[in-house]
Amino acid sequence: MNFFDANLETIAWFVYLFSAFLFIQGLRFMNSPRTARKGNFVSIVGMSIAVAMALFQSFYHGFLQISAIIVLLVGIAIGAAFGFVTAKKVKMTAMPQLVSIFNTVGGGAAALVAINDALFAHSIVLSTYITIILGIIIGSVTFTGSLIAAAKLQGIVSGSPIKVPAKKLIDLLCIVGIIFCSYMLISGNNFGYGIEFPVVLLTALALIMGITFVLPIGGADMPVVISILNACTGTAVAMAGFVINNLIMIVAGALVGAAGGILSKLMAEAMNRSLFNILAGGFGDTGKIDSAESGEALNLTETSADDVAVQMAYAARVIIVPGYGLAVAGAQHEIADLTKILESKGVEVIFAIHPVAGRMPGHMNVLLAEANVSYEKLIPLEDVNPMFPTAEVALVVGANDVTNPAARRQGTPISGMPILDVDAAKNVVVVKRGRGKGYAGIENELYGLPHTKMLYGDAKKAVASIISAIKEL
């Protein structure tokens, strides 16, 4: 045995440790939109180094033949090409769906690793069986849960909470079945059916639980659900790392799981709701309660692009509030142009960013960064709320529930949720496609206030009309 043979494992350990360091640095860079791209790049480098080391190790020890290496490299090339093309083509509005699909792939892959070891590995110890079982359960729940989440976001499945008949009974039976399958795997007592029986049954029950877990959760909670499922994907990958004794999978999975868990908690707090309340489903169940409960309908006042242009052009400060409607219309570049033309007239323009505006964490930040809006202009909720009373105009583009004053009183589906204090601005202009309600299923009381004006139409066209009107002043 030469020096390299004796020390390859040590070398690999240090390579994996360096990769883990790059992952942590990548996460640190992702704390800010300004450095998020650098964080992605650093993490990609770390994973590339880890994958190369793992392939070299396996090939050097004879675990992989040349033909297997070729198959793996071809698979990596196909997957990378598909991911690159998909990411380039997908619209910003569909990014949450793409993330959900990635969670589906990650969870499914982790479950398959665990299933493979359960069926074909020899001399499995108790601790390994536990990680195999957890890998199958978490990976399978993530697989179907993420598929349902993507379908809800895409509109294939209704975004409203869907009640599953006898859900509690189904969940109870699944849990009992999972415990029974786990007992069979750990004890080795398969009642004469073979190892395939508990593995297949365990996988099927976990897949069912993924469906019943996400179906009752409404579209307003999808950003949190995506984050939770992302955490589940990381945890499943970590379990798979324990199963195959791969350090970097354990570290990477644990980092993703921890980061997703922390993000889920922060987003739940931003909605003033507990994670348990969200996971229990039913956001909008009290949606029958709305601003018309007093018996009075909202008195909406329409305006024109010309009037809005005059208000904004002669303002000292304008606060723009972006929402999902802006993303749907693809109006980020028009908003960037509006910002430039207002600033050329001496108007201060800032953006009020609510943490759950859009359909995924940081959706608005990424969307506006795409249009080269300066990061310094993107002000988070807690910092921007004191600024609204000093704004001559607050321009709301496609945001609904996150601006609704109904959150400040009891008895509504969004009671207690922190909102942007748009109603404190001297004048409010709401750009909205139609008169529909938000995800919470209630009227936005902001729209009926005396100093609020409604500019109906597609956000992209409406903002372009405002720009044209300002140029004509």
Number of C-alpha atoms within 10 A of each C-alpha: 5 6 7 10 11 10 11 14 12 12 13 17 16 12 18 24 17 16 25 23 16 21 25 19 17 23 20 14 20 16 11 14 16 15 13 17 14 17 22 17 15 21 23 16 15 25 20 13 16 22 16 10 17 17 15 15 16 13 15 13 11 10 10 16 13 10 9 12 15 12 12 14 13 12 12 12 12 12 11 12 12 12 14 11 10 12 13 9 9 12 14 18 22 15 17 23 23 20 19 26 19 19 28 26 18 21 31 24 21 29 29 18 21 31 22 12 17 22 12 9 12 8 6 14 9 12 11 21 19 16 19 30 26 19 33 31 26 26 37 31 32 37 30 24 28 30 22 24 30 26 17 22 23 16 11 10 14 15 21 20 20 16 13 13 9 9 14 11 10 16 17 13 13 20 16 13 17 22 14 14 23 20 14 18 23 17 11 11 14 16 10 7 9 13 17 14 15 23 23 14 16 25 24 17 22 26 23 17 23 23 20 23 22 26 23 21 25 24 25 23 25 23 24 27 26 26 25 24 30 29 26 29 35 32 29 36 31 27 31 30 25 20 25 16 13 16 18 23 25 22 23 23 23 22 20 21 24 17 17 23 20 15 18 24 17 16 22 23 15 18 22 14 16 16 18 9 11 19 17 13 20 21 23 22 15 15 17 14 15 18 19 13 9 7 7 8 12 15 10 16 14 11 16 15 19 16 12 24 22 14 16 25 24 16 18 17 22 28 26 23 26 29 25 20 23 28 24 18 16 18 24 24 19 21 22 17 18 20 20 15 15 23 16 11 14 14 18 16 22 23 27 28 25 29 24 25 25 27 24 23 20 17 24 28 24 16 21 22 17 13 15 13 22 14 16 9 15 22 18 14 18 15 10 19 17 12 18 22 16 14 21 19 28 29 25 25 28 23 22 27 27 25 23 26 22 23 21 14 11 10 14 21 22 27 17 17 21 21 23 23 22 30 20 17 21 15 23 27 23 23 25 21 18 11 11 12 12 17 17 24 22 24 23 24 22 23 23 17 16 12 16 24 22 22 23 17 13 21 26 21 13 21 25 19 18 22 23 15 18 23 12 9 9
